[in-house]
Amino acid sequence: MLKEYNQIRIGFDTQVLQSNKGGTGIYIQELIRSLKKVDSRNSYITLNFHNRLPRKNNFTKICNVLIDLFYIHFMVPYSVLSKNIDIIHFPANIIPIFSPCLSVVTIHDMMFVRYPEFYDPDFLKFARLFFPLSARRADKIITISEFSKKDIVRFCCVAEEKVEVVYLGVEPEFFRVKDNTANAFVSSRYGLGKKPYVFFAGEFGPRKNLENLIKAIAKLKLMNKCKEIELVLVGARRTTGYLCRIETLIKELGLEGDVRWLDFVPRSHLRYLLKSARVSVYVSLCEGFGLPIIEAMAIGTPVVCSNGSSMTEIAGNAAVIVDPREVSKIADAIFRLLTQPKLVAEYIARGKRRALKFTWENTAAKTIEIYKSLLSAHEKKI
């Protein structure tokens, strides 16, 4: 007999939250929050192992890898058994070799296969082995775009029906930020707002294509209407060699006083910074989803984004779409949004309508249906 809906016990691996504050971390936090909000019948049990070391050198890096492997392959199965869990969800690409219950894995993308040059060699070895293995061993795969689904089916050799697309969402707070509040906060806290600024948020790595964004800003600075423009960059600085290249480029282009680096900022601050921006630019070379695109749309800031990977799928007709490899096209798109108020108003309206389609409540509801369907299909077999 099929288990009653209100009796399902769902385990959720949250170990990655100790090291990831970016897209994957946001996904885990918001999904769990929304699952508990929209579903009071099921039980959600979070699993983690708070024993990671501060990352200081290669030794601590290796130790953390070993800790993570021990956690996922031994501690998680033990916890599943001891807590009587029905379904275990791994939201960060990897599942254990053995799972004593039904398993769901979220594989966000397979970009390391398409663009290996953007990734650490150690990560590549790990991902090439464990992503396909996890995809094949899981009972169900969730991914975050149709683009990523095609890659998973192709590169992991799994059936299409095994992979479900569940889009990410935007927190409700992004729809509520007011201009005057945001401007006052950004001015007092970060000293911004005296000049119009273009905004980027994301990890500072090669695939984010910051070189071409910075070159586009340099091109804009040569135009009379854009001499006062600034570029504000927000995100975790992890790839040291790449950052040196970016800093060198900024100096070569004479933009030292026109580019602001804010590193990682709290989500509440991010909303104010984004609201006060004139344009949000996300010209990454590849993405599994592109969360900053819909966050900007929700908050009412016009968007320029790439025509590659999943980004056109997510943006629809609500952003100015450009080839990220063409600096002149990026500069022209930003220029149009800086100088054409009617165009800005049109894209803001489109963006807000588009963003309403992406809510964490929708993400949670679709995820719950996957849990129920998986358990139902399993119990019909036994």
DRENDO-1510 file (C-alpha; in Angstrom, 1 decimal, always signed):
<recs>
REC; n; res; u; v; w
REC; 1; MET; +0.0; +0.0; +0.0 .
REC; 2; LEU; +1.3; +3.5; -0.9 .
REC; 3; LYS; +2.6; +5.4; +2.0 .
REC; 4; GLU; +0.4; +8.3; +3.1 .
REC; 5; TYR; +1.6; +11.7; +1.8 .
REC; 6; ASN; +2.0; +13.1; +5.3 .
REC; 7; GLN; +4.3; +10.3; +6.4 .
REC; 8; ILE; +7.1; +10.8; +3.9 .
REC; 9; ARG; +10.5; +11.5; +5.6 .
REC; 10; ILE; +12.8; +13.4; +3.3 .
REC; 11; GLY; +16.5; +13.8; +4.1 .
REC; 12; PHE; +18.4; +16.8; +2.7 .
REC; 13; ASP; +22.2; +16.9; +2.5 .
REC; 14; THR; +23.3; +20.4; +3.5 .
REC; 15; GLN; +27.1; +19.8; +3.9 .
REC; 16; VAL; +28.0; +22.0; +0.9 .
REC; 17; LEU; +26.6; +25.1; +2.8 .
REC; 18; GLN; +29.8; +25.2; +4.8 .
REC; 19; SER; +31.8; +26.2; +1.7 .
REC; 20; ASN; +29.4; +27.5; -0.9 .
REC; 21; LYS; +27.6; +30.8; -0.6 .
REC; 22; GLY; +26.9; +31.2; -4.3 .
REC; 23; GLY; +24.3; +29.8; -6.5 .
REC; 24; THR; +24.3; +26.2; -5.1 .
REC; 25; GLY; +24.2; +27.5; -1.6 .
REC; 26; ILE; +21.3; +29.8; -2.3 .
REC; 27; TYR; +19.5; +26.9; -4.0 .
REC; 28; ILE; +19.8; +24.7; -1.0 .
REC; 29; GLN; +18.8; +27.4; +1.6 .
REC; 30; GLU; +15.8; +28.7; -0.4 .
REC; 31; LEU; +14.6; +25.3; -1.4 .
REC; 32; ILE; +14.6; +23.9; +2.1 .
REC; 33; ARG; +12.9; +27.1; +3.4 .
REC; 34; SER; +10.2; +26.9; +0.7 .
REC; 35; LEU; +9.7; +23.2; +1.1 .
REC; 36; LYS; +8.9; +23.7; +4.8 .
REC; 37; LYS; +6.7; +26.7; +3.9 .
REC; 38; VAL; +4.5; +25.1; +1.3 .
REC; 39; ASP; +4.5; +21.5; +2.8 .
REC; 40; SER; +3.6; +21.0; +6.5 .
REC; 41; ARG; +2.8; +17.3; +6.0 .
REC; 42; ASN; +6.2; +15.9; +5.1 .
REC; 43; SER; +9.1; +15.7; +7.5 .
REC; 44; TYR; +12.4; +17.3; +6.3 .
REC; 45; ILE; +15.6; +16.2; +8.0 .
REC; 46; THR; +18.8; +18.2; +7.2 .
REC; 47; LEU; +22.0; +16.3; +7.3 .
REC; 48; ASN; +25.5; +17.8; +7.8 .
REC; 49; PHE; +28.9; +17.1; +9.4 .
REC; 50; HIS; +30.4; +20.3; +10.9 .
REC; 51; ASN; +34.0; +19.2; +10.9 .
REC; 52; ARG; +35.5; +21.1; +7.9 .
REC; 53; LEU; +38.9; +22.8; +8.4 .
REC; 54; PRO; +39.5; +26.5; +7.4 .
REC; 55; ARG; +41.0; +26.4; +3.9 .
REC; 56; LYS; +44.5; +27.8; +4.3 .
REC; 57; ASN; +46.7; +25.7; +2.0 .
REC; 58; ASN; +46.8; +22.5; +0.0 .
REC; 59; PHE; +47.0; +20.3; +3.1 .
REC; 60; THR; +43.7; +21.6; +4.5 .
REC; 61; LYS; +42.2; +21.4; +1.0 .
REC; 62; ILE; +43.1; +17.7; +0.9 .
REC; 63; CYS; +41.9; +17.1; +4.4 .
REC; 64; ASN; +38.5; +18.7; +3.6 .
REC; 65; VAL; +38.2; +16.5; +0.5 .
REC; 66; LEU; +38.8; +13.4; +2.7 .
REC; 67; ILE; +36.3; +14.7; +5.3 .
REC; 68; ASP; +33.7; +15.3; +2.6 .
REC; 69; LEU; +34.2; +11.8; +1.1 .
REC; 70; PHE; +33.9; +10.2; +4.5 .
REC; 71; TYR; +30.8; +12.2; +5.2 .
REC; 72; ILE; +28.9; +11.4; +2.0 .
REC; 73; HIS; +29.9; +7.8; +1.7 .
REC; 74; PHE; +29.6; +6.7; +5.3 .
REC; 75; MET; +27.9; +9.3; +7.5 .
REC; 76; VAL; +25.0; +10.0; +5.2 .
REC; 77; PRO; +24.0; +6.3; +4.7 .
REC; 78; TYR; +24.3; +5.7; +8.4 .
REC; 79; SER; +22.1; +8.8; +9.1 .
REC; 80; VAL; +19.5; +7.7; +6.6 .
REC; 81; LEU; +19.2; +4.3; +8.3 .
REC; 82; SER; +19.2; +5.7; +11.8 .
REC; 83; LYS; +16.6; +8.4; +11.0 .
REC; 84; ASN; +14.3; +6.1; +9.0 .
REC; 85; ILE; +14.4; +8.4; +5.9 .
REC; 86; ASP; +12.3; +7.5; +2.9 .
REC; 87; ILE; +14.0; +9.7; +0.3 .
REC; 88; ILE; +17.4; +11.4; +0.4 .
REC; 89; HIS; +18.0; +14.5; -1.7 .
REC; 90; PHE; +21.6; +15.5; -2.6 .
REC; 91; PRO; +21.4; +19.0; -4.0 .
REC; 92; ALA; +25.0; +19.5; -5.0 .
REC; 93; ASN; +25.7; +17.0; -7.8 .
REC; 94; ILE; +27.1; +14.0; -5.9 .
REC; 95; ILE; +25.5; +11.0; -4.2 .
REC; 96; PRO; +27.2; +8.2; -2.1 .
REC; 97; ILE; +28.2; +4.9; -3.7 .
REC; 98; PHE; +25.5; +3.2; -1.6 .
REC; 99; SER; +22.2; +4.7; -0.5 .
REC; 100; PRO; +19.9; +2.7; +1.7 .
REC; 101; CYS; +16.8; +4.5; +0.5 .
REC; 102; LEU; +15.5; +6.2; -2.7 .
REC; 103; SER; +17.8; +9.0; -3.8 .
REC; 104; VAL; +17.4; +12.3; -5.7 .
REC; 105; VAL; +20.4; +14.3; -7.0 .
REC; 106; THR; +20.4; +17.8; -8.3 .
REC; 107; ILE; +23.0; +18.2; -11.0 .
REC; 108; HIS; +23.2; +21.9; -11.8 .
REC; 109; ASP; +25.2; +21.7; -15.0 .
REC; 110; MET; +27.9; +19.9; -17.0 .
REC; 111; MET; +29.8; +22.9; -18.0 .
REC; 112; PHE; +33.1; +21.3; -17.0 .
REC; 113; VAL; +32.7; +18.9; -20.0 .
REC; 114; ARG; +32.0; +21.8; -22.5 .
REC; 115; TYR; +34.6; +24.2; -21.1 .
REC; 116; PRO; +37.3; +22.3; -19.2 .
REC; 117; GLU; +39.7; +25.2; -19.5 .
REC; 118; PHE; +37.6; +27.2; -17.0 .
REC; 119; TYR; +38.0; +24.6; -14.2 .
REC; 120; ASP; +40.6; +23.5; -11.7 .
REC; 121; PRO; +42.4; +20.2; -12.9 .
REC; 122; ASP; +41.6; +18.5; -9.6 .
REC; 123; PHE; +37.9; +19.4; -9.8 .
REC; 124; LEU; +37.9; +18.1; -13.4 .
REC; 125; LYS; +39.2; +14.7; -12.4 .
REC; 126; PHE; +36.6; +14.5; -9.6 .
REC; 127; ALA; +33.7; +15.8; -11.6 .
REC; 128; ARG; +34.4; +13.6; -14.7 .
REC; 129; LEU; +34.2; +10.5; -12.4 .
REC; 130; PHE; +31.5; +11.3; -9.9 .
REC; 131; PHE; +28.9; +13.4; -11.8 .
REC; 132; PRO; +28.1; +10.6; -14.3 .
REC; 133; LEU; +28.4; +7.9; -11.6 .
REC; 134; SER; +25.9; +9.9; -9.4 .
REC; 135; ALA; +23.6; +10.5; -12.4 .
REC; 136; ARG; +23.4; +6.8; -13.1 .
REC; 137; ARG; +23.1; +5.6; -9.5 .
REC; 138; ALA; +20.4; +8.1; -8.4 .
REC; 139; ASP; +16.7; +7.2; -8.7 .
REC; 140; LYS; +15.9; +10.6; -10.0 .
REC; 141; ILE; +17.8; +13.6; -11.3 .
REC; 142; ILE; +16.8; +17.2; -11.0 .
REC; 143; THR; +18.4; +19.9; -13.0 .
REC; 144; ILE; +17.8; +23.6; -13.4 .
REC; 145; SER; +17.4; +24.2; -17.1 .
REC; 146; GLU; +16.5; +22.4; -20.3 .
REC; 147; PHE; +20.0; +23.2; -21.5 .
REC; 148; SER; +21.5; +21.4; -18.6 .
REC; 149; LYS; +19.1; +18.5; -19.0 .
REC; 150; LYS; +20.4; +17.9; -22.6 .
REC; 151; ASP; +24.0; +17.9; -21.4 .
REC; 152; ILE; +23.2; +15.5; -18.5 .
REC; 153; VAL; +21.4; +13.0; -20.8 .
REC; 154; ARG; +24.2; +13.3; -23.4 .
REC; 155; PHE; +27.3; +13.2; -21.2 .
REC; 156; CYS; +26.1; +11.0; -18.3 .
REC; 157; CYS; +24.3; +8.5; -20.6 .
REC; 158; VAL; +21.0; +8.5; -18.8 .
REC; 159; ALA; +17.4; +8.3; -20.1 .
REC; 160; GLU; +15.6; +11.6; -20.7 .
REC; 161; GLU; +12.7; +10.6; -18.5 .
REC; 162; LYS; +15.0; +10.2; -15.5 .
REC; 163; VAL; +15.9; +13.9; -15.6 .
REC; 164; GLU; +13.4; +16.6; -14.4 .
REC; 165; VAL; +13.8; +20.3; -15.0 .
REC; 166; VAL; +12.9; +22.5; -12.0 .
REC; 167; TYR; +13.8; +26.1; -12.4 .
REC; 168; LEU; +15.3; +28.2; -9.6 .
REC; 169; GLY; +13.4; +31.1; -8.0 .
REC; 170; VAL; +13.7; +34.6; -6.7 .
REC; 171; GLU; +13.2; +35.6; -3.1 .
REC; 172; PRO; +10.1; +37.7; -2.6 .
REC; 173; GLU; +12.2; +40.5; -1.1 .
REC; 174; PHE; +13.6; +41.3; -4.6 .
REC; 175; PHE; +10.2; +42.5; -5.6 .
REC; 176; ARG; +9.8; +44.8; -2.7 .
REC; 177; VAL; +12.9; +47.1; -2.6 .
REC; 178; LYS; +12.1; +50.8; -3.1 .
REC; 179; ASP; +14.3; +53.2; -5.0 .
REC; 180; ASN; +14.7; +55.8; -2.3 .
REC; 181; THR; +15.6; +53.2; +0.4 .
REC; 182; ALA; +18.1; +51.5; -1.8 .
REC; 183; ASN; +19.8; +54.7; -2.9 .
REC; 184; ALA; +20.1; +56.0; +0.6 .
REC; 185; PHE; +21.6; +52.7; +1.9 .
REC; 186; VAL; +24.0; +52.3; -1.0 .
REC; 187; SER; +25.2; +55.9; -0.7 .
REC; 188; SER; +25.8; +55.6; +3.1 .
REC; 189; ARG; +27.2; +52.1; +3.3 .
REC; 190; TYR; +29.2; +51.8; +0.1 .
REC; 191; GLY; +29.7; +55.4; -1.1 .
REC; 192; LEU; +28.0; +54.6; -4.4 .
REC; 193; GLY; +25.3; +56.5; -6.3 .
REC; 194; LYS; +27.0; +59.8; -7.0 .
REC; 195; LYS; +27.7; +58.4; -10.5 .
REC; 196; PRO; +25.5; +55.9; -12.5 .
REC; 197; TYR; +26.9; +52.4; -12.3 .
REC; 198; VAL; +26.7; +49.1; -14.2 .
REC; 199; PHE; +26.4; +46.1; -12.0 .
REC; 200; PHE; +27.8; +42.5; -12.0 .
REC; 201; ALA; +27.3; +39.9; -9.4 .
REC; 202; GLY; +28.9; +36.4; -9.5 .
REC; 203; GLU; +32.0; +34.5; -8.8 .
REC; 204; PHE; +35.1; +36.1; -10.3 .
REC; 205; GLY; +36.3; +33.3; -12.6 .
REC; 206; PRO; +37.2; +33.0; -16.3 .
REC; 207; ARG; +33.8; +31.8; -17.5 .
REC; 208; LYS; +32.2; +35.0; -16.2 .
REC; 209; ASN; +33.9; +36.9; -19.0 .
REC; 210; LEU; +34.8; +39.9; -16.9 .
REC; 211; GLU; +37.6; +40.9; -19.4 .
REC; 212; ASN; +35.0; +41.7; -22.1 .
REC; 213; LEU; +32.7; +43.5; -19.7 .
REC; 214; ILE; +35.6; +45.7; -18.5 .
REC; 215; LYS; +36.7; +46.3; -22.1 .
REC; 216; ALA; +33.1; +47.3; -22.9 .
REC; 217; ILE; +33.1; +49.8; -20.0 .
REC; 218; ALA; +36.4; +51.3; -21.3 .
REC; 219; LYS; +34.7; +51.7; -24.7 .
REC; 220; LEU; +31.7; +53.4; -23.1 .
REC; 221; LYS; +34.0; +55.8; -21.2 .
REC; 222; LEU; +35.0; +57.3; -24.6 .
REC; 223; MET; +31.5; +58.4; -25.3 .
REC; 224; ASN; +30.3; +61.8; -24.1 .
REC; 225; LYS; +27.1; +60.5; -22.5 .
REC; 226; CYS; +28.9; +57.8; -20.5 .
REC; 227; LYS; +32.1; +59.4; -19.2 .
REC; 228; GLU; +30.8; +59.2; -15.6 .
REC; 229; ILE; +29.8; +55.6; -15.6 .
REC; 230; GLU; +31.3; +53.2; -13.0 .
REC; 231; LEU; +31.4; +49.4; -12.9 .
REC; 232; VAL; +30.6; +47.7; -9.6 .
REC; 233; LEU; +31.7; +44.0; -9.2 .
REC; 234; VAL; +30.3; +41.9; -6.4 .
REC; 235; GLY; +31.4; +38.3; -5.8 .
REC; 236; ALA; +33.8; +35.9; -4.2 .
REC; 237; ARG; +37.4; +36.3; -5.3 .
REC; 238; ARG; +38.8; +32.7; -5.6 .
REC; 239; THR; +40.9; +32.4; -8.7 .
REC; 240; THR; +44.1; +34.3; -7.8 .
REC; 241; GLY; +45.8; +34.1; -11.3 .
REC; 242; TYR; +42.6; +35.3; -13.0 .
REC; 243; LEU; +42.2; +38.2; -10.6 .
REC; 244; CYS; +45.7; +39.4; -11.4 .
REC; 245; ARG; +44.8; +39.4; -15.1 .
REC; 246; ILE; +41.7; +41.4; -14.4 .
REC; 247; GLU; +43.6; +43.9; -12.2 .
REC; 248; THR; +46.3; +44.3; -14.9 .
REC; 249; LEU; +43.6; +44.9; -17.6 .
REC; 250; ILE; +41.9; +47.6; -15.5 .
REC; 251; LYS; +45.2; +49.4; -15.1 .
REC; 252; GLU; +46.1; +49.1; -18.8 .
REC; 253; LEU; +42.7; +50.6; -19.7 .
REC; 254; GLY; +43.0; +53.4; -17.2 .
REC; 255; LEU; +39.9; +52.3; -15.2 .
REC; 256; GLU; +41.4; +52.2; -11.7 .
REC; 257; GLY; +39.0; +54.8; -10.4 .
REC; 258; ASP; +36.0; +53.5; -12.4 .
REC; 259; VAL; +35.8; +49.9; -11.2 .
REC; 260; ARG; +34.7; +49.1; -7.6 .
REC; 261; TRP; +35.4; +45.6; -6.1 .
REC; 262; LEU; +33.0; +44.8; -3.3 .
REC; 263; ASP; +33.9; +41.1; -2.8 .
REC; 264; PHE; +31.1; +39.0; -1.2 .
REC; 265; VAL; +28.2; +41.0; +0.3 .
REC; 266; PRO; +25.2; +39.9; +2.3 .
REC; 267; ARG; +22.1; +39.1; +0.3 .
REC; 268; SER; +20.2; +42.0; +1.8 .
REC; 269; HIS; +22.9; +44.4; +0.7 .
REC; 270; LEU; +23.0; +42.8; -2.7 .
REC; 271; ARG; +19.4; +43.7; -3.3 .
REC; 272; TYR; +20.0; +47.4; -2.6 .
REC; 273; LEU; +23.1; +47.5; -4.8 .
REC; 274; LEU; +21.2; +45.9; -7.6 .
REC; 275; LYS; +18.2; +48.2; -7.3 .
REC; 276; SER; +20.4; +51.3; -7.4 .
REC; 277; ALA; +22.3; +50.1; -10.6 .
REC; 278; ARG; +21.4; +51.6; -14.0 .
REC; 279; VAL; +22.1; +48.3; -15.8 .
REC; 280; SER; +22.8; +44.7; -14.6 .
REC; 281; VAL; +25.2; +42.9; -17.0 .
REC; 282; TYR; +25.7; +39.1; -17.0 .
REC; 283; VAL; +27.7; +38.2; -20.1 .
REC; 284; SER; +29.0; +34.9; -18.8 .
REC; 285; LEU; +30.3; +32.4; -21.4 .
REC; 286; CYS; +28.3; +29.5; -19.9 .
REC; 287; GLU; +25.7; +29.0; -17.2 .
REC; 288; GLY; +23.5; +26.2; -16.0 .
REC; 289; PHE; +20.8; +28.8; -15.1 .
REC; 290; GLY; +21.9; +32.4; -14.5 .
REC; 291; LEU; +20.2; +33.4; -11.2 .
REC; 292; PRO; +21.4; +37.0; -11.2 .
REC; 293; ILE; +19.4; +37.5; -14.5 .
REC; 294; ILE; +16.0; +37.0; -12.9 .
REC; 295; GLU; +17.0; +38.6; -9.6 .
REC; 296; ALA; +17.7; +41.9; -11.6 .
REC; 297; MET; +14.5; +41.5; -13.4 .
REC; 298; ALA; +12.5; +41.0; -10.2 .
REC; 299; ILE; +14.0; +44.1; -8.6 .
REC; 300; GLY; +13.4; +46.3; -11.7 .
REC; 301; THR; +16.9; +46.8; -13.1 .
REC; 302; PRO; +17.3; +46.3; -16.9 .
REC; 303; VAL; +19.5; +43.3; -17.9 .
REC; 304; VAL; +22.1; +42.7; -20.6 .
REC; 305; CYS; +22.9; +39.0; -20.8 .
REC; 306; SER; +24.6; +36.4; -23.1 .
REC; 307; ASN; +23.1; +34.5; -25.9 .
REC; 308; GLY; +24.8; +31.2; -24.8 .
REC; 309; SER; +24.0; +28.1; -22.8 .
REC; 310; SER; +20.9; +28.4; -20.6 .
REC; 311; MET; +20.7; +32.2; -20.4 .
REC; 312; THR; +18.4; +32.9; -23.4 .
REC; 313; GLU; +16.1; +30.2; -22.0 .
REC; 314; ILE; +15.9; +31.9; -18.7 .
REC; 315; ALA; +15.8; +35.5; -19.9 .
REC; 316; GLY; +13.2; +35.1; -22.7 .
REC; 317; ASN; +12.5; +38.4; -24.3 .
REC; 318; ALA; +13.0; +40.4; -21.1 .
REC; 319; ALA; +16.7; +41.1; -21.5 .
REC; 320; VAL; +19.0; +42.6; -24.2 .
REC; 321; ILE; +20.7; +39.5; -25.5 .
REC; 322; VAL; +24.3; +39.8; -26.9 .
REC; 323; ASP; +27.2; +37.7; -28.1 .
REC; 324; PRO; +29.5; +37.7; -25.0 .
REC; 325; ARG; +32.6; +37.5; -27.2 .
REC; 326; GLU; +31.9; +40.8; -29.0 .
REC; 327; VAL; +32.9; +43.7; -26.8 .
REC; 328; SER; +31.3; +46.2; -29.2 .
REC; 329; LYS; +27.9; +44.5; -28.9 .
REC; 330; ILE; +28.1; +44.5; -25.1 .
REC; 331; ALA; +29.0; +48.2; -25.0 .
REC; 332; ASP; +26.2; +49.0; -27.4 .
REC; 333; ALA; +23.6; +47.2; -25.4 .
REC; 334; ILE; +24.7; +48.9; -22.2 .
REC; 335; PHE; +24.8; +52.3; -24.0 .
REC; 336; ARG; +21.2; +51.9; -25.2 .
REC; 337; LEU; +19.9; +51.1; -21.7 .
REC; 338; LEU; +21.9; +54.1; -20.3 .
REC; 339; THR; +20.5; +56.6; -22.8 .
REC; 340; GLN; +17.0; +55.4; -23.9 .
REC; 341; PRO; +14.4; +55.8; -21.1 .
REC; 342; LYS; +11.6; +54.3; -23.1 .
REC; 343; LEU; +13.6; +51.2; -23.8 .
REC; 344; VAL; +14.5; +50.9; -20.2 .
REC; 345; ALA; +10.9; +51.1; -19.1 .
REC; 346; GLU; +10.0; +48.4; -21.6 .
REC; 347; TYR; +12.6; +46.0; -20.4 .
REC; 348; ILE; +11.8; +46.7; -16.7 .
REC; 349; ALA; +8.2; +45.8; -17.4 .
REC; 350; ARG; +9.1; +42.7; -19.3 .
REC; 351; GLY; +11.6; +41.7; -16.7 .
REC; 352; LYS; +9.1; +41.9; -13.8 .
REC; 353; ARG; +6.6; +39.8; -15.7 .
REC; 354; ARG; +9.3; +37.3; -16.5 .
REC; 355; ALA; +10.6; +37.1; -12.9 .
REC; 356; LEU; +7.1; +36.3; -11.6 .
REC; 357; LYS; +7.4; +32.9; -13.3 .
REC; 358; PHE; +10.4; +32.0; -11.2 .
REC; 359; THR; +9.5; +31.6; -7.5 .
REC; 360; TRP; +11.0; +29.4; -4.8 .
REC; 361; GLU; +7.5; +28.2; -3.9 .
REC; 362; ASN; +7.1; +26.9; -7.5 .
REC; 363; THR; +10.5; +25.3; -7.2 .
REC; 364; ALA; +9.5; +23.6; -4.0 .
REC; 365; ALA; +6.1; +22.5; -5.2 .
REC; 366; LYS; +7.6; +20.8; -8.3 .
REC; 367; THR; +10.3; +19.2; -6.2 .
REC; 368; ILE; +7.6; +17.7; -3.8 .
REC; 369; GLU; +5.8; +16.2; -6.8 .
REC; 370; ILE; +9.0; +14.5; -7.9 .
REC; 371; TYR; +9.4; +13.0; -4.4 .
REC; 372; LYS; +5.8; +11.8; -4.4 .
REC; 373; SER; +6.0; +10.4; -7.9 .
REC; 374; LEU; +9.3; +8.6; -7.1 .
REC; 375; LEU; +8.0; +7.0; -3.9 .
REC; 376; SER; +4.7; +6.0; -5.7 .
REC; 377; ALA; +6.5; +4.3; -8.6 .
REC; 378; HIS; +8.8; +2.5; -6.1 .
REC; 379; GLU; +6.0; +1.2; -3.9 .
REC; 380; LYS; +4.0; -0.1; -7.0 .
REC; 381; LYS; +7.0; -2.3; -7.8 .
REC; 382; ILE; +7.2; -4.0; -4.4 .
</recs>
